[in-house]
Amino acid sequence: MPNKIRKIAVLTSGGDAPGMNAAVRAVVRTCAYHGVECIGVYRGYEGLIEGDFKPMNARSVRGIINKGGTMLKSARSKEFRTKEGREKAFQNIIKEGIEGLVVIGGDGSFTGALVFNQEFGFPVMGIPGTIDNDIFGTTHTLGFDTALNTVVDAIDKIRDTASSHNRLFFIEVMGRDVGHIALNTGIAGGAEEILIPEEDLGLDRLKESLNRSRKTGKTSSIVVVAEGDKIGKNIFELKEYVDENMEGYDVRVSVLGHMQRGGAPSCFDRVLASRMGVKAVETLLEGETNYMVGLKNNKMELTPLEQAIKGKTKINLELLRVSDIMST
């Protein structure tokens, strides 16, 4: 394997996701395996601008594979969006002797990496880390599987209360632009209805579904709602609609919020992060740049960063059909 690069930096950017620490660990230890120096960049692109660097070795990342969040911290950098800010970052990188950069984050983070490469010709690689699973070029992003398990656990607990008090619960999960979390957890949690941005089911469909459930003898109901669902302005508007148009329902709302991002990564996410970290470093060492590593057909594949940024993920139509059948 060509080994022209002697020092690689790694950073985490954007919203945190379970598995980011495992990916950092994989990058650092793959560098150590190949005899390459590794530099941790704290606070994402802001750290690049401020030169917040720390040399890392295999022992620096012990005990973090099971930790949620990111040990390197994350921050959104307005300055990096400017040419002047990126120039500062580049000068710091050159001063440190860094020759390649691994960025762990979402499409916004990848956009920054792509622009950085285009302006300075600097080698970059992306690892997709976001619980929304909304990055093109991979069936799973880091943190998605863990978030699903977290949400399903919450739904199971809420259902206990719903059943005890004959209540209807609207449960909001993350997913501003995509409904992957809502669709999967809705099926796994036995939801009577699942509302996602990709499918505008409408209030009439919701009303019909709830009435059908009640006629079949259901005394409590769970409706999982992606935060980007277009039926109402927000989940509380859905509650008001049911209160005003359907008698006999004791309606409650539960917004799961940022708890979905936290917690120890699942086994799946730990293994995925390890595979992605190895692939990202070895791809840089092979002289490639401007790619994102992703999971396709259980293999590590490369997708051009520009394609990963501009491409759109698609909702699983089979799961939509399954959810319709299961809500009967």
N, C-alpha and C positions, 0 to 999 in steps of 0.2 A: 504493500500500500504506500503510495507517495506520501511523504510526511514533510512538506515544505513549511507548513504552519507550526510554529513553536510555542505560541501562547494564544489561548482562547478565553474569551470572557463570556459570562452567562448572566442574564438578568431576567427578572419577572416583572411583568407590566400589566396594567389594567386591573380588573377585578380578580381577587384571589380565587383559587379553586383547589379542592383537595387533590393531591397528586403533584402539585407544583414542587414541593420539597423533594419528593421522590425523583422528579425529573432533574432537579438541580444536582442531587446526589449522583444520578446516573451520568450526567455531563462531567462532573468533577472526577468520578472514578474511571470513566472511559478515557479522559485526558491522562490520568495517572497511568493507566494501563499502556497507553501508547507513548509515554514519556513526554507528554506535552504539558506545559504549565497552564494552570487555570486560575482565572481571576473572577471573583464574585463582585458584581456591581450592585450596590445597595440602592433601593428606591427607584428602580427602573431607569428610564431615560433621564430623570432628574439627577440620578447618581452619575450618569455618564457626563452630564454637563458640569457637575460639581467635583468630579474626580473621586467619588466615594467608592474606592476600590479596596479589595482585600484578597491577598493570595489565598488559595484554597488547595488542600490536598485531600487524600482519601480519608484521613482522620477528621478533617474539618466537618464532614457531613455524616459522621456516625450518629445514630440514634434519631434521624429525622425522617426516615422513610414512612413512619407511622404517624407523622404530625400533619395536621391540617394547616391551612394558610401558607405563608412563604417566609422562610428564614431571611431571605434577601429583602423583604419588604417590597411594597409596591406603591407607586405614586403616579398620578397623572401630571404630565409636564406640559404646561402651555408654552414654555420657552423652547422646547424641542420642536414645536410646530413652526418655529421661525428658522430662517437660514442661519441667522447669527447664533442661535442656540445649538443647532446641529454642528456648526463650525467649531464651537467650544468643545462639544463632545468629541469631535474628530481629533482635535489637537490633544486632548487628554488621552485618547486611545493611542495615538502615535507616541506620545511621551512615555506611556507605560509599556510600549512595545507589543501591544495586543495586535494580533493578525487575523482574528476571526471572532464572530459574535453569534451566540445562540440566544434567541429571544423567545421566552415562554409567555404566551398571552393569547389575546384574541385578534380580531381583524384590525382593530385600531392600532395595536402594537405592531402587527405585521406591516401595516401601511407605513409606520415610522421607519421600520427596518428597510423596506423597499426603497423609500425616498433616500434614506441614508446611503444605501448602496449606489443608487443612481447618481447621487451628487459626488460621492467620494470613491466609488469603485471598491467599497469595503465589503469583504465576504460576510454574508449573514445567512443564518438558518433559523427557521421558525418551528416551535413546538406548540401545538394548539392546546391552550389551557383556559377553559371556560365551561361552566356547568350547563349552559344553554344548549350545547351541542350544535351550534349554528355556524360552524366553519366548514366550507366546502373542501372536499378532498380527504375526508376521514369519516368513518362510520361512528367513531366515538372520540370526543374531545376529553382531555383530562378533567376529572371532576364530575362528569355527567353521571356515571354509574353510581358514585357515592351520593350525589344529590338525589337520585331516584330512590335509593334506599332510605335516605333521611326523610323524604316526603312520604313514602309509603308507611314508614313507622309512625309519622304524625297522623296520617289519615286513619290508620288502625286505632289509634288512641281516641281520635275525635269520634269515630264511629261508635265506640263504647258509650260516649256521652249522648250521641244522637239517638241510639237505640234505647237508652235508659229514659229519655225524656220525649221520645217521639218528635224529634226535631229535624228540620231541614238545614243542612250546613252548606254554605258556599265556602269553598277552600281555595284561596288564591295562591298560585305557585308562580315562580319566575318564568319568564318567557315573553319579553316585550315584543319580539318580532316573530318568534317561532313557538310552536306548541309541543315540542318533543317531550319536555318534562311532564306537561299536563296529560298528554295522550298516554304515555307509558304508565304513569302512576295512577291515572284514572282507571285504567284497565286492571292494574295490579291491586288497587284499593277497592275495587268493586263499585265504582261510582255509577250513579244512575244516568248522569250526563257529563260530558266533557266539552268545554268551550275553549276553542283555540283560534288564533288569528287567521290561520289558513282557511278555516271553514266558518263562514258567517251563517250560523244556524238560525238566528233570529229569535225574537221573544216568543213568537207563536209556537215554534218548535219546542222551546224550553217548557212552555206552559202545557203543551200536549204531552210531553214526556213525563212531567211530574204528575199530571192527572192520570195517565196510564199506569204509572207506578202505584198510585194510591188505589186505583180500582182493582189492581191485582193483589192488594192486601199489604203493601209495604207501609209501615207506620213511621219510617224514618228514611231520609234520603241524603246522599252526598253528591254534590256537584263540584267538580274540579274545574277551576277557571284559570287559564293562562293570563298573566297580567296585561298582555296585549290584545286580549279578545275584544272584538269590535261590537258586540251586542249592546253593551252599555258603556257609559263613560268610565265607570269603574264598578267594582264588585258591590259596592254599597247601593248603587243604582239598581242593580239586579235584585237586591234584597227589597228595596222599596217597591219595585214592580210586583213582586210576589205578594208582599204585604197588602198592596192596593187591589190586586186583581184575583187573588186566590185565597179563599177562606179556609180556615182550619190548619194553617201552617204556622208553626212557631219557628221563625227563621233566625239563624245565627250566621255570623261571618267570621272566618279565621284567615288572616293574612300571614302566611308562613315567613315571608321576608328573608332576611339575610341568614337565618338559621340554616337555610339550604346550602349555603356556601361553606359552612364550618364542618368540623368533625374530622376524625381520622379517615383517610382514604380507604376505600374498599380494596380487597385483594386484586380485583380487576384493574383498578386505577393504578395500583402500585406496580403491577407487572407492565401495564401499558406505558407508564412513565419511564420505567427502566428501559424498555425496548426503544422508545422514542429518543431518549437521551443518548443511547449508544449510536443509533442511526444518525442523529443530527451531527455528532462529533465526527464520526467516521466519514460522513458525506463531505464535511468541510475539509478533512484531511485528504480526501480524494480530489480536491480542487474544485468542487462544485459550490455554487452559491445561489441565493435567491430561491430557495425551496422551503416548503413546509413538509415535515414528516407526518404521515397519517396512517391509519389502519384501514386496509382494504382487503377483504377476503382473508382476514387473519394474517396478513403480511404487511410489513412496513413498506410503504410506497411514498414516492416524492411527488408533490404537486407544486408547480410554480407559484411563488408568493402572490403574484398578481392575480392568478386564477383563483387561489384560495380566498383572496379578498373580495373579488367581484362575483364569484360564483355563489349560487343560492342553494341551500339545502332543501330537500323536498320531504314533506310529511309522508309517512308510511301509509299508503292507501289500504293495505291489508289490515293494519292496526285499526284504522277508522271503521272498517267493516266489522272487525272483531268487537269493537266497542259497541256498535249498534246491536249486534247479536246478544252480547252479554247484558245489555241494559233492558232486555225483554222481560 
